[in-house]
Amino acid sequence: MRRIKKNQQLTELLQLLRKTAIENNAAVWRRVASDLEKPTRKRRIVNIYKIEKYAQDNEVVVVPGKVLGTGELTKKVTVAAYNFSDEAYKKIKERGNPLSIKELLEKNPQGKKIRLMC
């Protein structure tokens, strides 16, 4: 029989996302929770160049997965993700603001003016 380990931090984040989605009637947090529930190999992987292409200046972007460092970022954006590569974190830090999903959830529980990158 195969034993499955559970990530306690992810479980707590999922519960917080669902609770906030219900309390604030914010469908974006429900969608982020459902995307993060997927197996690791099926989670979103977004490169910097994709954020550069689709995000606008001074926008908030949520990636329910990992952000990788391929590409250049010229816009000032706030990027919230479950995980960042070291290179992506540095590039976003130079121009914008990298956050965890939990930090963004605390700042914006209503889920207003957020672009979901999938």
N, CA, C and O of each residue as an XYZ file, in Angstrom:
472
protein
N       0.842     -1.171      0.000
C       0.000      0.000      0.000
C       0.891      1.239      0.000
O       1.878      1.308      0.732
N       0.532      2.207     -0.823
C       1.318      3.425     -0.960
C       0.825      4.470      0.032
O      -0.378      4.674      0.195
N       1.759      5.117      0.679
C       1.430      6.137      1.667
C       1.522      7.519      1.048
O       2.511      7.836      0.385
N       0.516      8.339      1.252
C       0.501      9.684      0.683
C       0.763     10.688      1.793
O       0.055     10.720      2.799
N       1.794     11.510      1.597
C       2.088     12.564      2.559
C       1.302     13.797      2.170
O       1.165     14.111      0.988
N       0.793     14.487      3.158
C       0.031     15.702      2.881
C       0.846     16.917      3.285
O       1.517     16.920      4.317
N       0.779     17.921      2.475
C       1.452     19.176      2.738
C       0.542     20.008      3.636
O      -0.499     20.494      3.194
N       0.935     20.170      4.888
C       0.098     20.860      5.870
C      -0.128     22.331      5.495
O      -1.233     22.845      5.665
N       0.896     23.003      4.994
C       0.749     24.407      4.604
C      -0.240     24.556      3.450
O      -1.052     25.482      3.444
N      -0.176     23.657      2.485
C      -1.114     23.704      1.361
C      -2.536     23.431      1.840
O      -3.475     24.090      1.393
N      -2.701     22.486      2.725
C      -4.025     22.181      3.261
C      -4.615     23.386      3.980
O      -5.793     23.699      3.807
N      -3.806     24.059      4.784
C      -4.281     25.250      5.491
C      -4.619     26.376      4.514
O      -5.613     27.078      4.705
N      -3.810     26.556      3.474
C      -4.073     27.583      2.472
C      -5.385     27.299      1.737
O      -6.175     28.213      1.499
N      -5.616     26.043      1.382
C      -6.850     25.677      0.691
C      -8.072     25.968      1.555
O      -9.080     26.474      1.060
N      -7.985     25.650      2.835
C      -9.098     25.932      3.745
C      -9.344     27.430      3.858
O     -10.491     27.876      3.854
N      -8.274     28.203      3.958
C      -8.393     29.659      4.057
C      -8.980     30.249      2.771
O      -9.814     31.152      2.828
N      -8.549     29.743      1.616
C      -9.084     30.217      0.337
C     -10.579     29.945      0.227
O     -11.346     30.819     -0.178
N     -10.990     28.733      0.589
C     -12.412     28.389      0.510
C     -13.243     29.232      1.475
O     -14.318     29.714      1.120
N     -12.744     29.405      2.683
C     -13.461     30.188      3.691
C     -13.626     31.643      3.228
O     -14.711     32.214      3.335
N     -12.551     32.228      2.718
C     -12.594     33.610      2.239
C     -13.518     33.737      1.026
O     -14.232     34.731      0.895
N     -13.510     32.746      0.148
C     -14.383     32.771     -1.026
C     -15.851     32.781     -0.619
O     -16.659     33.494     -1.214
N     -16.191     32.004      0.377
C     -17.575     31.944      0.845
C     -17.965     33.226      1.561
O     -19.029     33.785      1.296
N     -17.115     33.697      2.467
C     -17.428     34.893      3.257
C     -17.564     36.143      2.399
O     -18.412     36.991      2.676
N     -16.738     36.267      1.360
C     -16.716     37.475      0.539
C     -17.354     37.299     -0.831
O     -17.330     38.214     -1.655
N     -17.925     36.119     -1.075
C     -18.543     35.810     -2.363
C     -17.566     36.115     -3.501
O     -17.918     36.769     -4.483
N     -16.336     35.626     -3.348
C     -15.262     35.886     -4.310
C     -14.919     34.594     -5.054
O     -14.227     33.722     -4.528
N     -15.411     34.492     -6.276
C     -15.208     33.288     -7.073
C     -13.741     33.065     -7.433
O     -13.326     31.927     -7.652
N     -12.950     34.142     -7.495
C     -11.543     34.006     -7.864
C     -10.801     33.133     -6.851
O      -9.955     32.330     -7.247
N     -11.089     33.266     -5.579
C     -10.401     32.466     -4.560
C     -10.855     31.006     -4.623
O     -10.066     30.102     -4.346
N     -12.098     30.772     -4.981
C     -12.584     29.401     -5.155
C     -11.850     28.744     -6.321
O     -11.487     27.570     -6.249
N     -11.633     29.497     -7.387
C     -10.925     28.974     -8.558
C      -9.453     28.692     -8.231
O      -8.907     27.674     -8.655
N      -8.820     29.584     -7.486
C      -7.423     29.366     -7.093
C      -7.315     28.103     -6.239
O      -6.389     27.313     -6.419
N      -8.250     27.909     -5.315
C      -8.240     26.712     -4.466
C      -8.397     25.451     -5.307
O      -7.692     24.467     -5.082
N      -9.306     25.468     -6.268
C      -9.506     24.273     -7.092
C      -8.280     23.978     -7.960
O      -7.966     22.814     -8.209
N      -7.586     25.023     -8.420
C      -6.362     24.804     -9.204
C      -5.225     24.259     -8.340
O      -4.440     23.429     -8.799
N      -5.135     24.721     -7.100
C      -4.072     24.250     -6.203
C      -4.328     22.841     -5.681
O      -3.399     22.185     -5.212
N      -5.558     22.368     -5.753
C      -5.878     21.005     -5.308
C      -5.352     19.949     -6.265
O      -5.206     18.787     -5.886
N      -5.068     20.335     -7.485
C      -4.605     19.389     -8.491
C      -3.237     18.834     -8.105
O      -2.514     19.452     -7.323
N      -2.882     17.683     -8.643
C      -1.544     17.134     -8.383
C      -0.455     18.105     -8.845
O      -0.685     18.920     -9.738
N       0.710     18.019     -8.246
C       1.815     18.925     -8.547
C       2.139     18.959    -10.036
O       2.422     20.030    -10.573
N       2.107     17.845    -10.696
C       2.466     17.802    -12.118
C       1.427     18.476    -13.009
O       1.711     18.769    -14.170
N       0.222     18.727    -12.481
C      -0.832     19.370    -13.265
C      -1.061     20.825    -12.880
O      -1.932     21.484    -13.448
N      -0.293     21.332    -11.925
C      -0.435     22.737    -11.527
C       0.130     23.658    -12.595
O       0.926     23.244    -13.438
N      -0.290     24.895    -12.545
C       0.139     25.888    -13.528
C       1.627     26.208    -13.369
O       2.142     26.324    -12.257
N       2.292     26.345    -14.500
C       3.674     26.803    -14.534
C       3.699     27.970    -15.516
O       3.400     27.802    -16.698
N       4.057     29.151    -15.022
C       4.020     30.365    -15.832
C       5.403     31.005    -15.831
O       6.015     31.177    -14.777
N       5.887     31.351    -17.008
C       7.167     32.046    -17.141
C       6.961     33.552    -17.084
O       5.858     34.051    -17.308
N       8.042     34.268    -16.782
C       8.010     35.728    -16.695
C       7.528     36.348    -18.013
O       6.779     37.325    -18.000
N       7.956     35.779    -19.152
C       7.563     36.374    -20.433
C       6.047     36.344    -20.631
O       5.496     37.230    -21.283
N       5.376     35.350    -20.085
C       3.920     35.275    -20.207
C       3.251     36.360    -19.352
O       2.250     36.950    -19.759
N       3.808     36.611    -18.179
C       3.293     37.690    -17.331
C       3.507     39.025    -18.041
O       2.624     39.883    -18.041
N       4.681     39.194    -18.644
C       4.982     40.424    -19.392
C       4.005     40.612    -20.547
O       3.563     41.731    -20.808
N       3.673     39.553    -21.225
C       2.807     39.629    -22.398
C       1.353     39.977    -22.041
O       0.736     40.799    -22.719
N       0.808     39.367    -20.996
C      -0.615     39.498    -20.713
C      -0.977     40.485    -19.607
O      -2.096     40.996    -19.594
N      -0.076     40.763    -18.691
C      -0.388     41.681    -17.593
C      -0.182     43.122    -18.023
O       0.641     43.421    -18.888
N      -0.942     44.002    -17.403
C      -0.786     45.428    -17.667
C      -0.017     46.057    -16.513
O       0.128     45.458    -15.448
N       0.468     47.262    -16.738
C       1.234     47.973    -15.715
C       0.378     48.183    -14.461
O      -0.812     48.482    -14.561
N       0.988     48.026    -13.286
C       0.336     48.193    -11.981
C      -0.833     47.239    -11.768
O      -1.811     47.598    -11.112
N      -0.748     46.048    -12.304
C      -1.810     45.059    -12.168
C      -1.390     43.984    -11.165
O      -0.202     43.780    -10.914
N      -2.385     43.303    -10.598
C      -2.147     42.199     -9.675
C      -2.430     40.895    -10.419
O      -3.514     40.703    -10.968
N      -1.443     40.006    -10.428
C      -1.533     38.736    -11.137
C      -1.416     37.604    -10.122
O      -0.558     37.644     -9.241
N      -2.279     36.594    -10.244
C      -2.220     35.420     -9.375
C      -1.895     34.206    -10.234
O      -2.526     33.971    -11.265
N      -0.900     33.440     -9.795
C      -0.516     32.203    -10.471
C      -0.734     31.060     -9.483
O       0.018     30.939     -8.516
N      -1.753     30.213     -9.706
C      -1.978     29.088     -8.800
C      -1.028     27.933     -9.128
O      -1.455     26.856     -9.545
N       0.241     28.178     -8.933
C       1.279     27.209     -9.245
C       2.633     27.859     -9.071
O       2.872     28.561     -8.088
N       3.529     27.623    -10.034
C       4.904     28.110     -9.924
C       5.223     29.120    -11.028
O       4.777     28.979    -12.166
N       6.006     30.140    -10.665
C       6.488     31.124    -11.628
C       7.959     30.834    -11.898
O       8.760     30.709    -10.971
N       8.305     30.727    -13.188
C       9.682     30.467    -13.596
C      10.290     31.715    -14.223
O       9.564     32.615    -14.645
N      11.612     31.775    -14.287
C      12.314     33.004    -14.640
C      12.646     33.243    -16.087
O      13.452     34.130    -16.366
N      12.081     32.514    -17.033
C      12.388     32.730    -18.441
C      11.706     33.994    -18.943
O      10.487     34.128    -18.838
N      12.475     34.907    -19.481
C      11.934     36.147    -20.018
C      12.343     37.348    -19.184
O      13.004     37.219    -18.153
N      11.936     38.514    -19.649
C      12.238     39.772    -18.955
C      10.941     40.466    -18.582
O       9.947     40.374    -19.301
N      10.958     41.159    -17.457
C       9.788     41.882    -16.984
C      10.088     43.373    -17.022
O      11.034     43.832    -16.381
N       9.289     44.132    -17.769
C       9.492     45.574    -17.866
C       8.370     46.350    -17.193
O       8.481     47.560    -16.998
N       7.292     45.664    -16.837
C       6.138     46.323    -16.227
C       6.183     46.187    -14.718
O       6.750     45.234    -14.183
N       5.582     47.147    -14.042
C       5.497     47.079    -12.590
C       4.218     46.317    -12.242
O       3.115     46.855    -12.334
N       4.386     45.066    -11.845
C       3.236     44.228    -11.504
C       3.445     43.579    -10.142
O       4.577     43.372     -9.703
N       2.355     43.267     -9.492
C       2.381     42.483     -8.269
C       2.015     41.061     -8.659
O       0.958     40.826     -9.244
N       2.883     40.114     -8.338
C       2.662     38.721     -8.708
C       2.539     37.894     -7.430
O       3.452     37.859     -6.605
N       1.394     37.230     -7.284
C       1.179     36.320     -6.163
C       1.157     34.901     -6.718
O       0.434     34.611     -7.671
N       1.950     34.024     -6.120
C       2.021     32.648     -6.602
C       2.229     31.704     -5.430
O       2.619     32.113     -4.337
N       1.960     30.437     -5.687
C       2.193     29.427     -4.666
C       3.690     29.191     -4.490
O       4.156     28.907     -3.386
N       4.445     29.311     -5.596
C       5.876     29.061     -5.540
C       6.581     29.869     -6.633
O       6.019     30.078     -7.708
N       7.801     30.320     -6.362
C       8.623     31.058     -7.320
C       9.969     30.363     -7.452
O      10.495     29.829     -6.476
N      10.527     30.370     -8.659
C      11.928     29.968     -8.793
C      12.763     31.145     -8.297
O      12.266     32.269     -8.228
N      14.011     30.901     -7.955
C      14.879     31.970     -7.446
C      15.036     33.091     -8.467
O      14.977     34.270     -8.119
N      15.235     32.716     -9.726
C      15.433     33.698    -10.794
C      14.169     34.542    -10.995
O      14.255     35.760    -11.155
N      13.014     33.905    -10.987
C      11.748     34.638    -11.169
C      11.518     35.606    -10.013
O      11.070     36.734    -10.223
N      11.820     35.172     -8.808
C      11.634     36.037     -7.637
C      12.495     37.298     -7.758
O      12.034     38.403     -7.472
N      13.754     37.121     -8.184
C      14.658     38.264     -8.346
C      14.161     39.226     -9.412
O      14.170     40.440     -9.209
N      13.725     38.689    -10.554
C      13.262     39.537    -11.650
C      11.999     40.306    -11.266
O      11.865     41.481    -11.608
N      11.084     39.665    -10.567
C       9.856     40.344    -10.147
C      10.168     41.388     -9.081
O       9.575     42.467     -9.075
N      11.091     41.074     -8.183
C      11.467     41.990     -7.104
C      12.070     43.283     -7.664
O      11.865     44.355     -7.094
N      12.815     43.192     -8.780
C      13.428     44.370     -9.398
C      12.386     45.371     -9.891
O      12.576     46.578     -9.742
N      11.309     44.897    -10.466
C      10.294     45.758    -11.070
C       9.016     45.882    -10.253
O       8.424     46.958    -10.169
N       8.599     44.788     -9.658
C       7.291     44.772     -9.003
C       7.356     44.240     -7.586
O       8.275     44.540     -6.825
N       6.355     43.443     -7.256
C       6.212     42.963     -5.894
C       5.790     41.499     -5.904
O       4.646     41.199     -6.245
N       6.688     40.574     -5.537
C       6.288     39.168     -5.436
C       5.650     38.894     -4.073
O       6.182     39.303     -3.040
N       4.520     38.209     -4.075
C       3.807     37.875     -2.847
C       3.428     36.403     -2.853
O       3.376     35.767     -3.906
N       3.166     35.874     -1.677
C       2.551     34.558     -1.614
C       1.051     34.752     -1.798
O       0.541     35.860     -1.631
N       0.358     33.698     -2.134
C      -1.092     33.787     -2.317
C      -1.754     34.168     -0.997
O      -2.730     34.917     -0.985
N      -1.234     33.659      0.102
C      -1.799     33.970      1.419
C      -1.683     35.468      1.735
O      -2.620     36.061      2.270
N      -0.544     36.076      1.408
C      -0.359     37.513      1.640
C      -1.354     38.337      0.826
O      -1.932     39.299      1.332
N      -1.548     37.959     -0.431
C      -2.511     38.677     -1.264
C      -3.935     38.472     -0.757
O      -4.750     39.394     -0.787
N      -4.223     37.285     -0.301
C      -5.554     36.978      0.238
C      -5.872     37.866      1.436
O      -7.002     38.330      1.592
N      -4.867     38.098      2.281
C      -5.063     38.958      3.451
C      -5.234     40.420      3.043
O      -5.993     41.152      3.679
N      -4.535     40.855      1.987
C      -4.636     42.246      1.525
C      -5.914     42.504      0.731
O      -6.470     43.601      0.787
N      -6.375     41.507      0.000
C      -7.518     41.678     -0.899
C      -8.486     40.499     -0.766
O      -8.576     39.681     -1.681
N      -9.209     40.395      0.349
C     -10.122     39.262      0.520
C     -11.305     39.285     -0.443
O     -11.919     38.247     -0.688
N     -11.629     40.443     -0.988
C     -12.738     40.553     -1.936
C     -12.369     39.967     -3.306
O     -13.249     39.588     -4.078
N     -11.082     39.894     -3.598
C     -10.638     39.373     -4.872
C     -10.899     40.312     -6.030
O     -11.119     39.864     -7.155
N     -10.878     41.598     -5.770
C     -11.160     42.588     -6.817
C      -9.889     42.951     -7.591
O      -8.793     43.008     -7.033
N     -10.067     43.188     -8.865
C      -8.999     43.634     -9.773
C      -7.785     42.707     -9.753
O      -6.651     43.144     -9.557
N      -8.049     41.423     -9.960
C      -7.002     40.402     -9.992
C      -7.070     39.678    -11.326
O      -8.149     39.303    -11.784
N      -5.905     39.481    -11.950
C      -5.837     38.693    -13.177
C      -5.289     37.327    -12.813
O      -4.223     37.217    -12.207
N      -6.021     36.283    -13.185
C      -5.620     34.903    -12.917
C      -4.880     34.379    -14.141
O      -5.443     34.330    -15.234
N      -3.624     33.987    -13.962
C      -2.815     33.453    -15.062
C      -2.874     31.939    -15.022
O      -2.508     31.315    -14.026
N      -3.336     31.361    -16.108
C      -3.451     29.895    -16.172
C      -2.737     29.352    -17.378
O      -2.726     28.141    -17.596
